[in-house]
């Protein structure tokens, strides 16, 4: 059985599970996109040093990842899209994928933390009049953490002991990366933050952090680059 056919069957018979799988694939896609960005930075560094042959395996890795990212997008579409995206007869299993560029939105339109960000992609955020460009939600989380850590290190470190800053089963902030599923170390600190979170979970965590810092929620502005909500 082909993966697309399997995805469609799961969507038809177990729609709730299809949504869970889709959300996981979305997170995986974001992580792979971040990885490609790190590869890009590595290639640029090697180029500046004149180490052109050393660039080859990184180029190959980036190209291979792009192929798998496109495949993930196809599977995610099969899990989520309705019959309006199917063409042909019942025997024709080919999916007509939507034009994702058609769902790009105005990146200068301000959004607030009171909104749902499910099925959206961020372009940037603004915190206390400082703008940060991002491509993924967990990149927004990391940059927010770095900003707050620089603002008040002692307060940020206290998050690891604060019961209100924990997840339902695991710690969000910790000095032990084994406590997290996907830990990211905050720059210039010993604190790791869990990044294996959905867009709305990241939104909720940012709200909690701002409240701990007595920062008004209106001081945090979100800018989107795409909104795929109408596909779901």
Secondary structure by P-SEA (a helix, b strand, c coil): ccaaaaaaaaaaccaaaaaaaaaaaaaaaaaaaaaaaaaaaaaaaaaaacccccaaaaaaaaaaaaaaaaaaaaaaaaaccccccccccccccccccccccccccccccccccccccccccccccccccbbbbbccaaaaaaaaaaaaaaacaaaaaacccccccccccccccccccccccbbbbcccccbbbbccccaaaaaaaaaaaaaaaccccccbbbbbcccccccc
